[in-house]
Amino acid sequence: MLLCMSSITLAVDASTTHVAVTLLDDNRVIAANSRPAAKGETGHLLNDIKRILADANHNLADISLYAVGLGPGNFTGLRISAAAIQALALPGRTPVIGICSAEAIAAGVTREHGDHPVMVIGDARRERLWMLEYPLDGTTDPRPEPRLCAITDAASRLTEPGLLIATPDWSRIGPALEQITPPSATLIRENRCPDADDIARLAISRQQAGITTGPIDPIYVHPPVFIAPVFNR
Protein backbone atom coordinates (compact mmCIF):
# COMPACT_ATOMS: atom_id res chain seq x y z
CA MET A 1 0.00 0.00 0.00
CA LEU A 2 1.46 3.36 -1.06
CA LEU A 3 1.32 6.26 1.36
CA CYS A 4 0.56 9.71 -0.04
CA MET A 5 3.08 12.17 1.39
CA SER A 6 1.88 15.72 1.88
CA SER A 7 3.84 18.69 0.60
CA ILE A 8 4.32 21.59 3.03
CA THR A 9 4.85 25.07 1.58
CA LEU A 10 5.80 28.15 3.61
CA ALA A 11 5.14 31.48 1.91
CA VAL A 12 5.97 35.05 2.93
CA ASP A 13 5.24 38.46 1.48
CA ALA A 14 6.55 41.70 2.98
CA SER A 15 6.30 43.96 -0.08
CA THR A 16 3.64 46.31 1.32
CA THR A 17 2.56 47.86 4.61
CA HIS A 18 1.51 44.37 5.78
CA VAL A 19 3.55 41.22 6.32
CA ALA A 20 1.79 37.96 5.46
CA VAL A 21 2.94 34.43 6.29
CA THR A 22 1.09 31.22 5.44
CA LEU A 23 1.64 27.48 5.60
CA LEU A 24 -0.01 25.15 3.09
CA ASP A 25 -0.36 21.38 3.15
CA ASP A 26 -0.57 20.71 -0.58
CA ASN A 27 -3.07 23.45 -1.54
CA ARG A 28 -4.83 23.65 1.83
CA VAL A 29 -4.01 26.49 4.23
CA ILE A 30 -3.22 25.08 7.67
CA ALA A 31 -1.93 28.26 9.36
CA ALA A 32 -1.74 31.92 8.36
CA ASN A 33 -1.02 35.34 9.78
CA SER A 34 -1.06 38.92 8.47
CA ARG A 35 -0.05 42.06 10.39
CA PRO A 36 1.20 45.61 9.84
CA ALA A 37 4.92 45.80 9.01
CA ALA A 38 7.19 46.73 11.91
CA LYS A 39 10.47 48.62 12.12
CA GLY A 40 13.44 46.26 12.30
CA GLU A 41 11.39 43.57 10.60
CA THR A 42 13.85 40.64 10.65
CA GLY A 43 13.18 39.41 14.17
CA HIS A 44 9.44 39.93 13.85
CA LEU A 45 9.28 37.93 10.61
CA LEU A 46 11.20 35.00 12.06
CA ASN A 47 8.91 35.02 15.09
CA ASP A 48 5.90 34.95 12.75
CA ILE A 49 7.32 31.90 11.01
CA LYS A 50 8.02 30.12 14.30
CA ARG A 51 4.48 30.84 15.49
CA ILE A 52 2.91 29.63 12.24
CA LEU A 53 4.87 26.37 12.39
CA ALA A 54 3.95 25.84 16.04
CA ASP A 55 0.26 26.48 15.33
CA ALA A 56 0.33 23.79 12.64
CA ASN A 57 2.49 21.34 14.64
CA HIS A 58 5.25 21.44 12.04
CA ASN A 59 8.92 22.38 12.00
CA LEU A 60 11.39 23.63 9.39
CA ALA A 61 12.41 20.06 8.50
CA ASP A 62 8.85 19.42 7.25
CA ILE A 63 8.91 22.20 4.65
CA SER A 64 9.32 21.00 1.07
CA LEU A 65 9.01 24.40 -0.66
CA TYR A 66 9.55 28.03 0.31
CA ALA A 67 7.90 30.90 -1.55
CA VAL A 68 8.54 34.61 -1.20
CA GLY A 69 7.04 37.73 -2.73
CA LEU A 70 9.66 39.67 -4.69
CA GLY A 71 7.81 42.97 -5.09
CA PRO A 72 7.76 45.59 -6.45
CA GLY A 73 7.25 47.25 -3.12
CA ASN A 74 8.84 48.17 0.18
CA PHE A 75 12.62 48.06 -0.22
CA THR A 76 13.42 47.00 3.35
CA GLY A 77 10.64 44.42 3.60
CA LEU A 78 11.65 42.80 0.31
CA ARG A 79 15.32 42.55 1.26
CA ILE A 80 14.59 41.13 4.70
CA SER A 81 12.01 38.56 3.55
CA ALA A 82 14.11 37.32 0.63
CA ALA A 83 17.20 36.97 2.83
CA ALA A 84 15.29 35.26 5.66
CA ILE A 85 13.62 32.69 3.42
CA GLN A 86 16.88 31.81 1.66
CA ALA A 87 18.64 31.43 5.01
CA LEU A 88 15.94 29.07 6.30
CA ALA A 89 16.03 27.02 3.10
CA LEU A 90 19.82 26.70 2.93
CA PRO A 91 20.53 23.96 5.54
CA GLY A 92 18.21 21.45 3.89
CA ARG A 93 18.70 22.81 0.37
CA THR A 94 14.95 23.21 0.20
CA PRO A 95 13.68 24.78 -3.06
CA VAL A 96 12.80 28.48 -2.99
CA ILE A 97 10.59 30.12 -5.61
CA GLY A 98 10.17 33.88 -5.90
CA ILE A 99 6.82 35.28 -7.03
CA CYS A 100 6.11 38.78 -8.28
CA SER A 101 3.90 40.31 -5.57
CA ALA A 102 1.81 42.10 -8.21
CA GLU A 103 0.95 38.72 -9.73
CA ALA A 104 -0.37 37.58 -6.35
CA ILE A 105 -2.47 40.76 -6.15
CA ALA A 106 -3.86 40.04 -9.62
CA ALA A 107 -4.65 36.45 -8.61
CA GLY A 108 -6.64 37.67 -5.61
CA VAL A 109 -8.52 40.23 -7.70
CA THR A 110 -9.40 37.57 -10.30
CA ARG A 111 -10.65 35.20 -7.62
CA GLU A 112 -13.00 37.89 -6.26
CA HIS A 113 -14.13 39.58 -9.48
CA GLY A 114 -13.94 36.85 -12.11
CA ASP A 115 -11.92 36.62 -15.30
CA HIS A 116 -10.93 40.10 -16.44
CA PRO A 117 -7.63 41.64 -17.47
CA VAL A 118 -5.97 43.14 -14.40
CA MET A 119 -3.59 46.10 -14.16
CA VAL A 120 -1.65 46.44 -10.92
CA ILE A 121 -0.36 49.97 -10.36
CA GLY A 122 1.98 51.19 -7.64
CA ASP A 123 3.63 54.36 -6.47
CA ALA A 124 7.06 54.75 -8.07
CA ARG A 125 7.55 58.14 -6.37
CA ARG A 126 8.84 61.21 -8.23
CA GLU A 127 5.37 61.76 -9.77
CA ARG A 128 5.55 58.37 -11.50
CA LEU A 129 3.70 55.07 -11.36
CA TRP A 130 4.81 51.49 -11.94
CA MET A 131 2.43 49.24 -13.88
CA LEU A 132 2.18 45.48 -14.46
CA GLU A 133 -0.57 44.00 -16.63
CA TYR A 134 -2.08 40.51 -16.30
CA PRO A 135 -4.11 39.66 -19.43
CA LEU A 136 -6.90 37.12 -19.74
CA ASP A 137 -4.74 34.67 -21.70
CA GLY A 138 -2.53 34.16 -18.66
CA THR A 139 0.73 35.03 -20.42
CA THR A 140 2.87 36.35 -17.58
CA ASP A 141 6.59 36.70 -17.12
CA PRO A 142 7.70 34.97 -13.88
CA ARG A 143 10.03 37.92 -13.25
CA PRO A 144 8.55 40.96 -15.03
CA GLU A 145 10.02 44.42 -15.45
CA PRO A 146 7.51 47.02 -14.18
CA ARG A 147 6.67 49.76 -16.67
CA LEU A 148 7.34 53.24 -15.36
CA CYS A 149 5.36 56.22 -16.56
CA ALA A 150 4.38 59.69 -15.46
CA ILE A 151 0.99 59.88 -13.78
CA THR A 152 -0.22 62.12 -16.59
CA ASP A 153 0.67 59.47 -19.21
CA ALA A 154 -0.84 56.45 -17.45
CA ALA A 155 -4.39 56.84 -18.81
CA SER A 156 -3.31 55.79 -22.31
CA ARG A 157 -2.43 52.31 -20.93
CA LEU A 158 -5.81 51.71 -19.32
CA THR A 159 -8.02 51.36 -22.39
CA GLU A 160 -8.59 47.58 -22.50
CA PRO A 161 -12.32 46.80 -22.08
CA GLY A 162 -13.29 45.26 -18.75
CA LEU A 163 -9.96 46.15 -17.13
CA LEU A 164 -9.70 45.84 -13.35
CA ILE A 165 -7.25 48.22 -11.70
CA ALA A 166 -5.74 47.40 -8.30
CA THR A 167 -3.01 49.02 -6.24
CA PRO A 168 -1.12 48.26 -3.02
CA ASP A 169 -0.69 52.03 -2.61
CA TRP A 170 -4.27 53.33 -2.60
CA SER A 171 -3.60 55.55 0.42
CA ARG A 172 -0.94 57.41 -1.58
CA ILE A 173 -2.10 57.34 -5.20
CA GLY A 174 -5.85 56.73 -4.93
CA PRO A 175 -6.89 60.28 -5.95
CA ALA A 176 -4.54 60.18 -8.97
CA LEU A 177 -5.97 56.82 -10.09
CA GLU A 178 -9.51 58.15 -9.82
CA GLN A 179 -8.56 60.95 -12.20
CA ILE A 180 -7.06 58.67 -14.87
CA THR A 181 -9.37 55.61 -14.75
CA PRO A 182 -11.61 55.51 -17.87
CA PRO A 183 -15.32 54.57 -17.71
CA SER A 184 -14.55 51.20 -19.33
CA ALA A 185 -12.36 50.12 -16.38
CA THR A 186 -13.17 49.23 -12.77
CA LEU A 187 -10.99 50.78 -10.07
CA ILE A 188 -10.69 48.86 -6.79
CA ARG A 189 -10.71 51.62 -4.20
CA GLU A 190 -8.62 50.13 -1.41
CA ASN A 191 -5.09 49.00 -0.64
CA ARG A 192 -4.67 45.53 -2.13
CA CYS A 193 -1.88 43.67 -0.34
CA PRO A 194 -0.60 40.36 -1.72
CA ASP A 195 -2.08 37.31 -0.02
CA ALA A 196 0.62 34.86 1.06
CA ASP A 197 -1.81 32.05 0.14
CA ASP A 198 -1.65 33.24 -3.48
CA ILE A 199 2.15 33.53 -3.30
CA ALA A 200 2.25 29.89 -2.15
CA ARG A 201 -0.16 28.57 -4.77
CA LEU A 202 1.60 30.37 -7.61
CA ALA A 203 4.91 28.92 -6.42
CA ILE A 204 3.45 25.40 -6.22
CA SER A 205 2.09 25.78 -9.75
CA ARG A 206 5.48 26.95 -11.03
CA GLN A 207 7.29 24.10 -9.33
CA GLN A 208 4.89 21.52 -10.78
CA ALA A 209 5.34 23.04 -14.25
CA GLY A 210 9.12 23.07 -13.89
CA ILE A 211 9.26 26.86 -14.29
CA THR A 212 12.20 28.54 -12.61
CA THR A 213 12.10 32.18 -11.52
CA GLY A 214 15.78 32.98 -11.53
CA PRO A 215 17.59 34.58 -8.59
CA ILE A 216 15.61 35.30 -5.42
CA ASP A 217 16.28 39.02 -5.66
CA PRO A 218 13.69 41.76 -5.14
CA ILE A 219 12.07 43.33 -8.19
CA TYR A 220 13.08 46.96 -7.92
CA VAL A 221 11.26 49.84 -9.56
CA HIS A 222 14.43 51.91 -9.38
CA PRO A 223 17.87 50.26 -9.43
CA PRO A 224 19.62 50.22 -6.05
CA VAL A 225 21.97 53.16 -5.65
CA PHE A 226 25.50 52.45 -4.47
CA ILE A 227 27.38 55.25 -2.78
CA ALA A 228 31.07 54.57 -2.35
CA PRO A 229 32.26 54.96 1.26
CA VAL A 230 34.45 57.92 2.09
CA PHE A 231 37.43 57.20 4.31
CA ASN A 232 39.37 59.79 6.24
CA ARG A 233 43.03 59.74 5.46
Secondary structure, 3 states (H helix, E strand, C coil): CCCCCCCEEEEEECCCCEEEEEEEECCEEEEEEEEECCCCHHHHHHHHHHHHHHHCCCCHHHEEEEEEECCCCCHHHHHHHHHHHHHHHCCCCCCEEEECHHHHHHHHHHHHHCCCCEEEEEEEECCEEEEEEECCCCCCCCCCCCEEEEHHHHHHHCCCCCCEEEECCHHHHHHHHHHHCCCCCEEEEEECCCCHHHHHHHHHHHHHHCCCCCCCCCCCCCCCCCCCCCCCC
